[in-house]
């Protein structure tokens, strides 16, 4: 019996700037099949100073990005160390820390993707082998550098026809003709959180603001006319796209913020529902913060015939941290962790860098 057990920490920071997700995970590979158990988990919200720094990081020069990279690496190391101490985890108990870092620039069409907090200083500071910087190699191979989670969908959640993540962006993953296909659909919480802040809220809790507003047909039509939605996969989105295309439409719309939230929520649901082909016997696993947005979920269900499955909160909130833990383990064992059918790279490959403490 070929059995391998790994205990790693998955670390994820998304574009919605909700905070840093940390999860201590046990991964078991038995005869090529994978199982997992989340042992401990926590989301540490960003202090306002870091939220503002990261929010504006895409506007920085290369030198300024290098400076914030050093600063963020130290901050990330402190967060990891606090998590270890709080959960009574020793450095020796972990095979590795597997960290996504935080994306500050994503322009794969220009051969650029930058995640800060992905350097050797992190491993030295925390004293644990670290696997990170997962996206750059894929872009160098002609891929989008995203989405990377679908390898986890394939290995851990194959019983679902679709895996849908509703985070800063909505992305979807499915098996088609024996290949895993995945792509970004639209921006979700990057936009909804931005709008919610304008009415004094960090986010639209349970979709209550959206439920209280009215859908504006003109604003909706302008959103649905964006050219990205006509592009074929593989395709991915970055915060730069949101600032260049969505925010101008938001500013142009002469309606209340409440109605903008209602309209954008319905727009997101429309674009997502268009990707869900099948009937109620088919299942889509929904994770990410948007899974808690009751209005968004209601719209998606009303616009599609497929069965929506929202798992326990632990998986909803920490699936990405879990999968980046898996990506790290696959890298450590020399297995493929990025699929060309997903990203458009020239070949399947084992991405990421390994840094020793």
C-alpha atoms as a printed R data frame, in Angstrom:
    type eleno elety resid chain resno       x      y       z
1   ATOM     1    CA   UNK     A     1   0.000  0.000   0.000
2   ATOM     2    CA   UNK     A     2   1.463  3.312  -1.119
3   ATOM     3    CA   UNK     A     3   0.473  5.824   1.571
4   ATOM     4    CA   UNK     A     4   1.841  9.329   2.066
5   ATOM     5    CA   UNK     A     5   0.791 11.781   4.782
6   ATOM     6    CA   UNK     A     6   1.680 15.465   4.866
7   ATOM     7    CA   UNK     A     7   0.917 18.181   7.364
8   ATOM     8    CA   UNK     A     8   1.228 21.651   5.868
9   ATOM     9    CA   UNK     A     9  -0.080 25.171   6.308
10  ATOM    10    CA   UNK     A    10  -1.938 26.789   3.438
11  ATOM    11    CA   UNK     A    11  -1.839 30.589   3.346
12  ATOM    12    CA   UNK     A    12  -4.018 32.681   1.034
13  ATOM    13    CA   UNK     A    13  -4.694 36.390   0.546
14  ATOM    14    CA   UNK     A    14  -7.320 37.277  -2.055
15  ATOM    15    CA   UNK     A    15  -8.090 40.368  -4.086
16  ATOM    16    CA   UNK     A    16 -11.207 41.118  -2.035
17  ATOM    17    CA   UNK     A    17  -8.827 42.092   0.814
18  ATOM    18    CA   UNK     A    18 -10.937 40.287   3.423
19  ATOM    19    CA   UNK     A    19  -7.739 39.196   5.148
20  ATOM    20    CA   UNK     A    20  -5.226 36.369   5.269
21  ATOM    21    CA   UNK     A    21  -6.613 32.825   5.403
22  ATOM    22    CA   UNK     A    22  -4.440 30.329   7.265
23  ATOM    23    CA   UNK     A    23  -5.195 26.620   7.546
24  ATOM    24    CA   UNK     A    24  -3.223 23.736   9.008
25  ATOM    25    CA   UNK     A    25  -4.080 20.760   6.814
26  ATOM    26    CA   UNK     A    26  -3.419 17.053   6.819
27  ATOM    27    CA   UNK     A    27  -3.239 15.630   3.300
28  ATOM    28    CA   UNK     A    28  -3.278 11.907   2.696
29  ATOM    29    CA   UNK     A    29  -2.438 10.282  -0.626
30  ATOM    30    CA   UNK     A    30  -3.463  6.645  -0.827
31  ATOM    31    CA   UNK     A    31  -2.928  4.770  -4.093
32  ATOM    32    CA   UNK     A    32  -3.181  8.010  -6.070
33  ATOM    33    CA   UNK     A    33  -6.354  9.235  -4.322
34  ATOM    34    CA   UNK     A    34  -6.266 12.261  -2.025
35  ATOM    35    CA   UNK     A    35  -8.066 12.982   1.225
36  ATOM    36    CA   UNK     A    36  -7.809 16.002   3.505
37  ATOM    37    CA   UNK     A    37  -8.566 17.198   7.000
38  ATOM    38    CA   UNK     A    38  -8.448 20.824   8.131
39  ATOM    39    CA   UNK     A    39  -6.844 20.716  11.586
40  ATOM    40    CA   UNK     A    40  -6.892 24.419  12.476
41  ATOM    41    CA   UNK     A    41  -7.872 27.555  10.621
42  ATOM    42    CA   UNK     A    42  -8.224 31.310  11.022
43  ATOM    43    CA   UNK     A    43  -8.745 34.428   8.936
44  ATOM    44    CA   UNK     A    44  -6.828 37.463  10.108
45  ATOM    45    CA   UNK     A    45  -8.454 40.674   8.864
46  ATOM    46    CA   UNK     A    46  -6.103 43.277   7.436
47  ATOM    47    CA   UNK     A    47  -5.636 46.408   9.516
48  ATOM    48    CA   UNK     A    48  -6.793 49.516   7.665
49  ATOM    49    CA   UNK     A    49  -3.208 50.587   6.913
50  ATOM    50    CA   UNK     A    50  -2.500 47.338   5.076
51  ATOM    51    CA   UNK     A    51  -5.867 47.372   3.300
52  ATOM    52    CA   UNK     A    52  -5.054 50.769   1.812
53  ATOM    53    CA   UNK     A    53  -1.506 49.779   0.868
54  ATOM    54    CA   UNK     A    54  -2.666 46.637  -0.934
55  ATOM    55    CA   UNK     A    55  -5.634 48.369  -2.519
56  ATOM    56    CA   UNK     A    56  -3.323 50.829  -4.267
57  ATOM    57    CA   UNK     A    57  -0.361 48.490  -4.872
58  ATOM    58    CA   UNK     A    58  -1.140 48.018  -8.579
59  ATOM    59    CA   UNK     A    59  -0.327 51.712  -9.092
60  ATOM    60    CA   UNK     A    60   3.184 51.452  -7.631
61  ATOM    61    CA   UNK     A    61   6.482 51.523  -9.525
62  ATOM    62    CA   UNK     A    62   8.739 48.449  -9.635
63  ATOM    63    CA   UNK     A    63  10.951 49.926  -6.912
64  ATOM    64    CA   UNK     A    64   7.943 50.665  -4.705
65  ATOM    65    CA   UNK     A    65   6.578 47.149  -5.246
66  ATOM    66    CA   UNK     A    66   9.960 45.731  -4.196
67  ATOM    67    CA   UNK     A    67   9.806 47.816  -1.019
68  ATOM    68    CA   UNK     A    68   6.271 46.764  -0.126
69  ATOM    69    CA   UNK     A    69   7.244 43.161  -0.889
70  ATOM    70    CA   UNK     A    70   9.884 43.267   1.855
71  ATOM    71    CA   UNK     A    71   7.490 44.907   4.292
72  ATOM    72    CA   UNK     A    72   4.652 42.510   3.509
73  ATOM    73    CA   UNK     A    73   6.918 39.466   3.847
74  ATOM    74    CA   UNK     A    74   7.781 40.488   7.412
75  ATOM    75    CA   UNK     A    75   4.111 41.124   8.192
76  ATOM    76    CA   UNK     A    76   3.102 37.752   6.727
77  ATOM    77    CA   UNK     A    77   5.807 36.009   8.768
78  ATOM    78    CA   UNK     A    78   4.436 37.585  11.963
79  ATOM    79    CA   UNK     A    79   0.904 36.458  11.091
80  ATOM    80    CA   UNK     A    80   2.088 32.877  10.479
81  ATOM    81    CA   UNK     A    81   4.080 32.810  13.709
82  ATOM    82    CA   UNK     A    82   1.072 34.060  15.687
83  ATOM    83    CA   UNK     A    83  -1.085 31.327  14.144
84  ATOM    84    CA   UNK     A    84   1.476 28.658  15.052
85  ATOM    85    CA   UNK     A    85   1.692 29.879  18.638
86  ATOM    86    CA   UNK     A    86  -2.084 30.192  19.059
87  ATOM    87    CA   UNK     A    87  -2.668 26.654  17.784
88  ATOM    88    CA   UNK     A    88   0.342 25.186  19.646
89  ATOM    89    CA   UNK     A    89   1.996 24.057  16.435
90  ATOM    90    CA   UNK     A    90   5.744 23.607  16.431
91  ATOM    91    CA   UNK     A    91   7.973 24.287  13.451
92  ATOM    92    CA   UNK     A    92   8.837 20.578  13.352
93  ATOM    93    CA   UNK     A    93   5.184 19.542  13.081
94  ATOM    94    CA   UNK     A    94   4.818 21.034   9.601
95  ATOM    95    CA   UNK     A    95   6.304 19.665   6.403
96  ATOM    96    CA   UNK     A    96   5.961 23.093   4.800
97  ATOM    97    CA   UNK     A    97   4.165 26.408   4.665
98  ATOM    98    CA   UNK     A    98   2.492 26.770   1.258
99  ATOM    99    CA   UNK     A    99   1.744 30.417   0.591
100 ATOM   100    CA   UNK     A   100   0.016 32.178  -2.273
101 ATOM   101    CA   UNK     A   101   1.183 35.643  -1.220
102 ATOM   102    CA   UNK     A   102  -0.863 38.644  -2.333
103 ATOM   103    CA   UNK     A   103  -1.358 39.612  -5.981
104 ATOM   104    CA   UNK     A   104  -0.499 43.244  -6.673
105 ATOM   105    CA   UNK     A   105  -0.254 43.039 -10.460
106 ATOM   106    CA   UNK     A   106  -1.759 40.537 -12.887
107 ATOM   107    CA   UNK     A   107  -1.284 41.209 -16.602
108 ATOM   108    CA   UNK     A   108  -0.665 37.809 -18.210
109 ATOM   109    CA   UNK     A   109  -1.260 39.297 -21.669
110 ATOM   110    CA   UNK     A   110   1.938 41.307 -21.010
111 ATOM   111    CA   UNK     A   111   3.758 38.377 -19.412
112 ATOM   112    CA   UNK     A   112   3.429 39.877 -15.915
113 ATOM   113    CA   UNK     A   113   2.048 38.571 -12.637
114 ATOM   114    CA   UNK     A   114   3.410 39.705  -9.271
115 ATOM   115    CA   UNK     A   115   2.589 38.302  -5.851
116 ATOM   116    CA   UNK     A   116   4.302 39.889  -2.850
117 ATOM   117    CA   UNK     A   117   5.413 37.884   0.177
118 ATOM   118    CA   UNK     A   118   6.908 35.143  -2.002
119 ATOM   119    CA   UNK     A   119  10.620 35.169  -1.270
120 ATOM   120    CA   UNK     A   120  13.265 33.368   0.731
121 ATOM   121    CA   UNK     A   121  13.016 35.861   3.598
122 ATOM   122    CA   UNK     A   122   9.663 34.337   4.567
123 ATOM   123    CA   UNK     A   123  11.148 30.863   5.084
124 ATOM   124    CA   UNK     A   124  14.075 32.272   7.059
125 ATOM   125    CA   UNK     A   125  11.806 34.366   9.263
126 ATOM   126    CA   UNK     A   126   9.386 31.559  10.164
127 ATOM   127    CA   UNK     A   127  12.029 28.817  10.232
128 ATOM   128    CA   UNK     A   128   9.969 26.413   8.089
129 ATOM   129    CA   UNK     A   129  10.388 25.110   4.555
130 ATOM   130    CA   UNK     A   130   8.224 27.309   2.356
131 ATOM   131    CA   UNK     A   131   6.637 26.676  -1.035
132 ATOM   132    CA   UNK     A   132   5.365 29.814  -2.769
133 ATOM   133    CA   UNK     A   133   5.368 31.968  -5.932
134 ATOM   134    CA   UNK     A   134   3.066 29.602  -7.809
135 ATOM   135    CA   UNK     A   135   1.887 31.863 -10.652
136 ATOM   136    CA   UNK     A   136   4.996 33.315 -12.298
137 ATOM   137    CA   UNK     A   137   6.220 30.128 -13.980
138 ATOM   138    CA   UNK     A   138   2.867 29.552 -15.649
139 ATOM   139    CA   UNK     A   139   2.877 33.045 -17.175
140 ATOM   140    CA   UNK     A   140   6.437 32.451 -18.402
141 ATOM   141    CA   UNK     A   141   5.099 29.329 -20.146
142 ATOM   142    CA   UNK     A   142   2.460 31.402 -21.925
143 ATOM   143    CA   UNK     A   143  -0.364 30.723 -19.461
144 ATOM   144    CA   UNK     A   144  -2.741 33.003 -17.598
145 ATOM   145    CA   UNK     A   145  -1.177 32.175 -14.224
146 ATOM   146    CA   UNK     A   146  -4.742 31.595 -13.052
147 ATOM   147    CA   UNK     A   147  -6.864 29.992 -11.894
148 ATOM   148    CA   UNK     A   148  -4.651 27.535 -10.000
149 ATOM   149    CA   UNK     A   149  -7.257 25.981  -7.697
150 ATOM   150    CA   UNK     A   150  -8.718 23.599 -10.361
151 ATOM   151    CA   UNK     A   151  -6.034 20.956  -9.739
152 ATOM   152    CA   UNK     A   152  -7.529 20.744  -6.247
153 ATOM   153    CA   UNK     A   153 -11.018 20.490  -7.727
154 ATOM   154    CA   UNK     A   154  -9.833 17.580  -9.848
155 ATOM   155    CA   UNK     A   155  -8.073 15.714  -7.025
156 ATOM   156    CA   UNK     A   156 -10.306 16.534  -4.042
157 ATOM   157    CA   UNK     A   157 -13.783 17.399  -5.379
158 ATOM   158    CA   UNK     A   158 -14.228 15.339  -8.543
159 ATOM   159    CA   UNK     A   159 -17.777 14.267  -7.589
160 ATOM   160    CA   UNK     A   160 -19.101 17.735  -8.462
161 ATOM   161    CA   UNK     A   161 -19.857 18.681 -12.078
162 ATOM   162    CA   UNK     A   162 -18.681 22.227 -11.311
163 ATOM   163    CA   UNK     A   163 -16.645 23.932  -8.605
164 ATOM   164    CA   UNK     A   164 -17.496 27.628  -8.289
165 ATOM   165    CA   UNK     A   165 -15.505 30.037  -6.155
166 ATOM   166    CA   UNK     A   166 -17.124 33.355  -5.267
167 ATOM   167    CA   UNK     A   167 -14.276 35.477  -3.970
168 ATOM   168    CA   UNK     A   168 -12.851 38.737  -5.240
169 ATOM   169    CA   UNK     A   169 -13.570 37.186  -8.627
170 ATOM   170    CA   UNK     A   170 -15.870 34.334  -9.575
171 ATOM   171    CA   UNK     A   171 -14.088 31.422 -11.201
172 ATOM   172    CA   UNK     A   172 -15.383 28.053 -12.276
173 ATOM   173    CA   UNK     A   173 -13.870 24.633 -12.873
174 ATOM   174    CA   UNK     A   174 -15.273 21.542 -14.591
175 ATOM   175    CA   UNK     A   175 -14.257 18.412 -16.465
176 ATOM   176    CA   UNK     A   176 -14.855 18.493 -20.208
177 ATOM   177    CA   UNK     A   177 -13.849 15.735 -22.633
178 ATOM   178    CA   UNK     A   178 -11.462 14.287 -20.095
179 ATOM   179    CA   UNK     A   179  -9.753 17.615 -19.392
180 ATOM   180    CA   UNK     A   180 -10.100 20.075 -16.534
181 ATOM   181    CA   UNK     A   181 -11.309 23.450 -17.828
182 ATOM   182    CA   UNK     A   182 -11.427 26.566 -15.655
183 ATOM   183    CA   UNK     A   183 -11.528 30.335 -15.999
184 ATOM   184    CA   UNK     A   184 -12.541 33.562 -14.321
185 ATOM   185    CA   UNK     A   185 -16.152 34.590 -14.956
186 ATOM   186    CA   UNK     A   186 -16.499 38.085 -13.508
187 ATOM   187    CA   UNK     A   187 -15.521 40.282 -10.594
188 ATOM   188    CA   UNK     A   188 -17.637 39.756  -7.480
189 ATOM   189    CA   UNK     A   189 -16.467 40.902  -4.056
190 ATOM   190    CA   UNK     A   190 -13.818 43.275  -5.392
191 ATOM   191    CA   UNK     A   191 -16.712 45.348  -6.707
192 ATOM   192    CA   UNK     A   192 -19.382 44.645  -4.081
193 ATOM   193    CA   UNK     A   193 -17.027 45.436  -1.189
194 ATOM   194    CA   UNK     A   194 -15.956 48.657  -2.920
195 ATOM   195    CA   UNK     A   195 -19.589 49.701  -3.219
196 ATOM   196    CA   UNK     A   196 -20.512 48.603   0.306
197 ATOM   197    CA   UNK     A   197 -17.760 50.824   1.719
198 ATOM   198    CA   UNK     A   198 -19.534 53.816   0.169
199 ATOM   199    CA   UNK     A   199 -22.482 53.231   2.504
200 ATOM   200    CA   UNK     A   200 -20.304 52.593   5.549
201 ATOM   201    CA   UNK     A   201 -20.149 48.782   5.378
202 ATOM   202    CA   UNK     A   202 -17.135 46.545   4.858
203 ATOM   203    CA   UNK     A   203 -19.251 44.213   2.718
204 ATOM   204    CA   UNK     A   204 -22.881 43.469   1.875
205 ATOM   205    CA   UNK     A   205 -23.677 41.100   4.737
206 ATOM   206    CA   UNK     A   206 -26.039 38.315   3.588
207 ATOM   207    CA   UNK     A   207 -26.771 40.413   0.481
208 ATOM   208    CA   UNK     A   208 -29.172 42.583   2.480
209 ATOM   209    CA   UNK     A   209 -28.202 45.810   0.683
210 ATOM   210    CA   UNK     A   210 -28.675 44.161  -2.702
211 ATOM   211    CA   UNK     A   211 -32.069 42.828  -1.630
212 ATOM   212    CA   UNK     A   212 -33.199 46.327  -0.652
213 ATOM   213    CA   UNK     A   213 -32.155 48.009  -3.917
214 ATOM   214    CA   UNK     A   214 -33.582 48.080  -7.426
215 ATOM   215    CA   UNK     A   215 -31.985 46.635 -10.564
216 ATOM   216    CA   UNK     A   216 -31.248 49.371 -13.091
217 ATOM   217    CA   UNK     A   217 -31.662 48.164 -16.677
218 ATOM   218    CA   UNK     A   218 -29.232 50.644 -18.248
219 ATOM   219    CA   UNK     A   219 -26.420 49.953 -15.769
220 ATOM   220    CA   UNK     A   220 -27.047 46.220 -16.140
221 ATOM   221    CA   UNK     A   221 -26.892 46.411 -19.946
222 ATOM   222    CA   UNK     A   222 -23.595 48.328 -19.826
223 ATOM   223    CA   UNK     A   223 -22.082 45.742 -17.505
224 ATOM   224    CA   UNK     A   224 -23.226 42.797 -19.612
225 ATOM   225    CA   UNK     A   225 -21.788 44.418 -22.759
226 ATOM   226    CA   UNK     A   226 -18.175 44.205 -21.505
227 ATOM   227    CA   UNK     A   227 -15.986 42.457 -24.071
228 ATOM   228    CA   UNK     A   228 -14.346 40.099 -21.535
229 ATOM   229    CA   UNK     A   229 -17.543 38.057 -21.356
230 ATOM   230    CA   UNK     A   230 -17.279 37.236 -25.059
231 ATOM   231    CA   UNK     A   231 -13.715 35.928 -24.795
232 ATOM   232    CA   UNK     A   232 -13.039 32.207 -24.846
233 ATOM   233    CA   UNK     A   233 -11.224 30.399 -22.047
234 ATOM   234    CA   UNK     A   234  -8.532 30.301 -20.816
235 ATOM   235    CA   UNK     A   235  -8.979 33.776 -19.399
236 ATOM   236    CA   UNK     A   236  -8.373 35.486 -16.082
237 ATOM   237    CA   UNK     A   237  -9.018 38.808 -14.398
238 ATOM   238    CA   UNK     A   238  -7.047 41.179 -12.174
239 ATOM   239    CA   UNK     A   239  -7.853 44.223 -10.075
240 ATOM   240    CA   UNK     A   240  -6.478 46.420 -12.888
241 ATOM   241    CA   UNK     A   241  -9.329 45.255 -15.124
242 ATOM   242    CA   UNK     A   242 -11.867 46.168 -12.458
243 ATOM   243    CA   UNK     A   243 -10.420 49.656 -12.066
244 ATOM   244    CA   UNK     A   244 -10.212 50.219 -15.820
245 ATOM   245    CA   UNK     A   245 -13.613 48.822 -16.852
246 ATOM   246    CA   UNK     A   246 -16.034 48.351 -13.952
247 ATOM   247    CA   UNK     A   247 -15.305 51.422 -11.838
248 ATOM   248    CA   UNK     A   248 -15.872 53.879 -14.737
249 ATOM   249    CA   UNK     A   249 -19.291 52.305 -15.363
250 ATOM   250    CA   UNK     A   250 -20.086 52.572 -11.654
251 ATOM   251    CA   UNK     A   251 -19.096 56.239 -11.595
252 ATOM   252    CA   UNK     A   252 -21.114 56.934 -14.734
253 ATOM   253    CA   UNK     A   253 -24.325 55.381 -13.424
254 ATOM   254    CA   UNK     A   254 -26.562 58.099 -11.909
255 ATOM   255    CA   UNK     A   255 -28.348 55.813  -9.450
256 ATOM   256    CA   UNK     A   256 -28.038 55.240  -5.707
257 ATOM   257    CA   UNK     A   257 -25.259 53.087  -4.297
258 ATOM   258    CA   UNK     A   258 -27.920 50.693  -3.019
259 ATOM   259    CA   UNK     A   259 -29.235 50.250  -6.573
260 ATOM   260    CA   UNK     A   260 -25.691 49.848  -7.905
261 ATOM   261    CA   UNK     A   261 -25.146 46.997  -5.432
262 ATOM   262    CA   UNK     A   262 -28.467 45.413  -6.371
263 ATOM   263    CA   UNK     A   263 -27.690 45.679 -10.073
264 ATOM   264    CA   UNK     A   264 -24.104 44.447  -9.837
265 ATOM   265    CA   UNK     A   265 -25.176 41.480  -7.696
266 ATOM   266    CA   UNK     A   266 -27.751 40.487 -10.320
267 ATOM   267    CA   UNK     A   267 -25.195 41.052 -13.097
268 ATOM   268    CA   UNK     A   268 -22.728 38.694 -11.386
269 ATOM   269    CA   UNK     A   269 -25.453 36.077 -10.999
270 ATOM   270    CA   UNK     A   270 -26.372 36.368 -14.682
271 ATOM   271    CA   UNK     A   271 -22.793 35.869 -15.850
272 ATOM   272    CA   UNK     A   272 -22.293 32.952 -13.469
273 ATOM   273    CA   UNK     A   273 -25.576 31.234 -14.394
274 ATOM   274    CA   UNK     A   274 -24.633 31.374 -18.077
275 ATOM   275    CA   UNK     A   275 -21.720 29.027 -17.303
276 ATOM   276    CA   UNK     A   276 -23.802 26.424 -15.444
277 ATOM   277    CA   UNK     A   277 -25.038 23.933 -18.032
278 ATOM   278    CA   UNK     A   278 -27.107 20.970 -16.867
279 ATOM   279    CA   UNK     A   279 -30.135 20.025 -14.788
280 ATOM   280    CA   UNK     A   280 -30.870 19.606 -11.083
281 ATOM   281    CA   UNK     A   281 -29.182 16.191 -11.009
282 ATOM   282    CA   UNK     A   282 -25.892 18.008 -11.585
283 ATOM   283    CA   UNK     A   283 -24.144 19.647  -8.657
284 ATOM   284    CA   UNK     A   284 -21.991 22.748  -8.288
285 ATOM   285    CA   UNK     A   285 -19.854 23.156  -5.168
286 ATOM   286    CA   UNK     A   286 -19.869 26.811  -4.101
287 ATOM   287    CA   UNK     A   287 -17.151 28.245  -1.881
288 ATOM   288    CA   UNK     A   288 -15.671 31.652  -1.115
289 ATOM   289    CA   UNK     A   289 -17.141 34.624   0.731
290 ATOM   290    CA   UNK     A   290 -19.862 35.133  -1.882
291 ATOM   291    CA   UNK     A   291 -21.436 31.843  -0.762
292 ATOM   292    CA   UNK     A   292 -22.768 33.766   2.264
293 ATOM   293    CA   UNK     A   293 -24.442 36.376   0.047
294 ATOM   294    CA   UNK     A   294 -28.017 35.073   0.134
295 ATOM   295    CA   UNK     A   295 -29.215 37.472  -2.572
296 ATOM   296    CA   UNK     A   296 -26.452 36.462  -4.988
297 ATOM   297    CA   UNK     A   297 -27.098 32.763  -4.370
298 ATOM   298    CA   UNK     A   298 -30.855 33.237  -4.803
299 ATOM   299    CA   UNK     A   299 -30.322 34.968  -8.151
300 ATOM   300    CA   UNK     A   300 -27.957 32.239  -9.386
301 ATOM   301    CA   UNK     A   301 -30.451 29.530  -8.415
302 ATOM   302    CA   UNK     A   302 -33.347 31.353 -10.088
303 ATOM   303    CA   UNK     A   303 -31.333 31.780 -13.288
304 ATOM   304    CA   UNK     A   304 -30.063 28.184 -13.537
305 ATOM   305    CA   UNK     A   305 -31.447 24.669 -13.239
306 ATOM   306    CA   UNK     A   306 -28.406 23.111 -11.614
307 ATOM   307    CA   UNK     A   307 -28.215 22.071  -7.946
308 ATOM   308    CA   UNK     A   308 -26.208 24.516  -5.815
309 ATOM   309    CA   UNK     A   309 -24.295 22.917  -2.937
310 ATOM   310    CA   UNK     A   310 -22.895 25.131  -0.186
311 ATOM   311    CA   UNK     A   311 -20.776 22.983   2.167
312 ATOM   312    CA   UNK     A   312 -19.892 23.580   5.808
313 ATOM   313    CA   UNK     A   313 -18.453 27.007   6.594
314 ATOM   314    CA   UNK     A   314 -14.970 25.579   7.122
315 ATOM   315    CA   UNK     A   315 -14.722 24.514   3.484
316 ATOM   316    CA   UNK     A   316 -16.529 27.604   2.166
317 ATOM   317    CA   UNK     A   317 -13.966 29.876   3.818
318 ATOM   318    CA   UNK     A   318 -10.767 27.840   3.582
319 ATOM   319    CA   UNK     A   319 -10.954 25.880   0.321
320 ATOM   320    CA   UNK     A   320  -8.357 28.103  -1.371
321 ATOM   321    CA   UNK     A   321  -5.942 27.825   1.562
322 ATOM   322    CA   UNK     A   322  -6.525 24.061   1.478
323 ATOM   323    CA   UNK     A   323  -5.751 23.845  -2.238
324 ATOM   324    CA   UNK     A   324  -2.616 25.950  -1.992
325 ATOM   325    CA   UNK     A   325  -1.485 23.506   0.688
326 ATOM   326    CA   UNK     A   326  -2.080 20.745  -1.862
327 ATOM   327    CA   UNK     A   327  -0.232 22.715  -4.578
328 ATOM   328    CA   UNK     A   328   2.754 22.921  -2.244
329 ATOM   329    CA   UNK     A   329   2.707 19.190  -1.509
330 ATOM   330    CA   UNK     A   330   2.485 18.386  -5.219
331 ATOM   331    CA   UNK     A   331   5.496 20.639  -5.818
332 ATOM   332    CA   UNK     A   332   7.473 19.003  -3.011
333 ATOM   333    CA   UNK     A   333   6.778 15.536  -4.433
334 ATOM   334    CA   UNK     A   334   7.564 16.528  -8.029
335 ATOM   335    CA   UNK     A   335   4.000 16.121  -9.296
336 ATOM   336    CA   UNK     A   336   2.182 18.374 -11.755
337 ATOM   337    CA   UNK     A   337   0.193 21.075 -10.002
338 ATOM   338    CA   UNK     A   338  -0.806 23.381 -12.888
339 ATOM   339    CA   UNK     A   339  -2.809 22.171 -15.888
340 ATOM   340    CA   UNK     A   340  -2.262 23.633 -19.369
341 ATOM   341    CA   UNK     A   341  -5.918 22.927 -20.195
342 ATOM   342    CA   UNK     A   342  -6.829 25.431 -17.459
343 ATOM   343    CA   UNK     A   343  -4.269 28.209 -17.861
344 ATOM   344    CA   UNK     A   344  -3.313 27.918 -21.528
345 ATOM   345    CA   UNK     A   345   0.367 27.293 -20.741
346 ATOM   346    CA   UNK     A   346   2.481 25.367 -23.215
347 ATOM   347    CA   UNK     A   347   2.581 22.307 -20.929
348 ATOM   348    CA   UNK     A   348   1.425 20.861 -17.623
349 ATOM   349    CA   UNK     A   349   4.015 21.692 -15.006
350 ATOM   350    CA   UNK     A   350   5.005 21.672 -11.349
351 ATOM   351    CA   UNK     A   351   4.979 25.321 -10.360
352 ATOM   352    CA   UNK     A   352   6.263 27.178  -7.324
353 ATOM   353    CA   UNK     A   353   9.545 27.799  -5.573
354 ATOM   354    CA   UNK     A   354  10.874 25.955  -2.540
355 ATOM   355    CA   UNK     A   355  12.801 27.955   0.049
356 ATOM   356    CA   UNK     A   356  14.605 26.378   2.980
357 ATOM   357    CA   UNK     A   357  14.767 28.114   6.377
